[in-house]
Amino acid sequence: MLLHTSEPSKPFISFGLEIFDAYYSEIHSGSIISKISHAGTREKTQRYKDSLEKDKEYTKEKLIEFAKGVESSRNKLKEKLTELKHEGVKIYAYGAPAKGNTLLNYFGIDHTLIDKAVEINEMKIGSYLPGSHIPIVKEDPDDVPDYYLLLSHNFAEEIIHKNKKLIFNGVKFIIPFPEIKIIER
């Protein structure tokens, strides 16, 4: 949600609340952190005012352009995965984060393209990713695919570093954002 609307605190007014502070953060590849309080009890911070000003650059045209870029990414990634699957390779998802599940469902990627999702979080293992029906299994060094689709793209650097040995041994990692990139030896 962008802060720049005619009344950015409007959703909170009915509860007697308003935004008094907000700023942009790099967490999760970009987020807006907002703070709220009871209406009229806190002075608006300068960074909130600066955020409102910055948001004015997000015109309808820019949002449409962004949406077209996302749609293009969706088509390219799905085409690449479909092409790889037709070549007979094994493709696993690396991790099962909520943001990755959003990507899978919006992009129309399911168990017909991704064989399984590997995870270290015991609470997720044995479940399926909602919508795509991809089984979530425990990460196993003896069960590796030809390709991993990296669903935590915002941690790509750390994950690639952790898996240098796999990459050296021929496993490829597909990073879906900001552009599709295949990491290989």
C-alpha positions, 0 to 999 in steps of 0.5 A, spaced: 500 500 500 502 506 498 502 512 503 500 517 498 492 517 497 488 523 499 487 521 506 493 516 508 490 514 515 483 513 512 483 506 514 484 507 521 480 513 522 474 509 524 478 506 530 480 513 532 487 512 529 492 515 524 499 514 521 504 519 524 510 515 522 512 512 516 519 510 512 521 505 506 525 499 508 529 494 504 526 488 508 523 483 504 526 487 497 522 493 499 517 495 505 513 501 508 514 501 515 508 505 518 507 507 525 500 509 528 497 512 534 491 515 537 488 520 532 491 527 534 496 525 540 503 524 536 506 530 531 507 527 524 514 525 523 519 529 518 520 522 514 512 521 514 512 527 510 518 525 506 514 519 504 508 522 502 512 526 498 516 521 495 509 517 493 507 522 489 512 519 483 507 513 483 503 515 478 497 511 475 502 510 469 508 508 473 503 502 476 501 500 470 508 499 467 510 496 473 504 491 473 506 489 465 513 488 468 511 483 473 506 480 468 512 479 463 516 476 469 511 471 470 511 469 463 518 468 462 519 464 468 513 460 467 516 459 460 523 457 462 520 452 467 516 449 462 522 448 457 526 445 463 521 440 465 520 438 458 527 437 457 526 432 463 530 435 469 528 435 476 526 442 479 525 443 486 523 449 490 528 452 495 524 454 501 517 455 502 516 462 504 509 465 504 512 470 499 514 464 495 507 461 495 504 468 492 509 468 487 508 460 485 500 462 485 500 468 481 505 465 476 501 459 475 507 454 477 505 448 481 506 441 482 507 439 475 513 444 474 516 443 481 517 436 484 517 439 491 519 444 496 525 443 500 525 446 507 529 446 514 523 448 518 520 442 521 513 446 522 512 446 514 515 439 513 510 434 511 505 439 508 503 442 501 504 449 499 497 452 498 494 452 491 500 449 487 500 442 491 507 442 491 509 437 497 514 440 502 520 435 504 526 436 509 532 438 505 536 432 504 543 433 501 542 426 498 536 428 494 538 434 490 535 436 483 538 439 477 535 446 478 532 449 485 527 455 484 529 460 489 523 462 493 527 467 498 530 471 492 531 477 497 536 472 501 539 469 494 546 472 496 546 468 503 543 462 500 548 461 494 554 462 498 551 456 503 550 452 497 557 453 493 558 446 493 552 444 490 553 449 485 560 446 484 557 439 483 552 442 477 546 444 481 543 450 478 539 456 482 534 460 478 533 467 482 526 469 479 527 477 481 528 482 479 530 479 473 530 471 472 538 469 473 541 462 473 546 461 477 551 455 475 558 453 476 
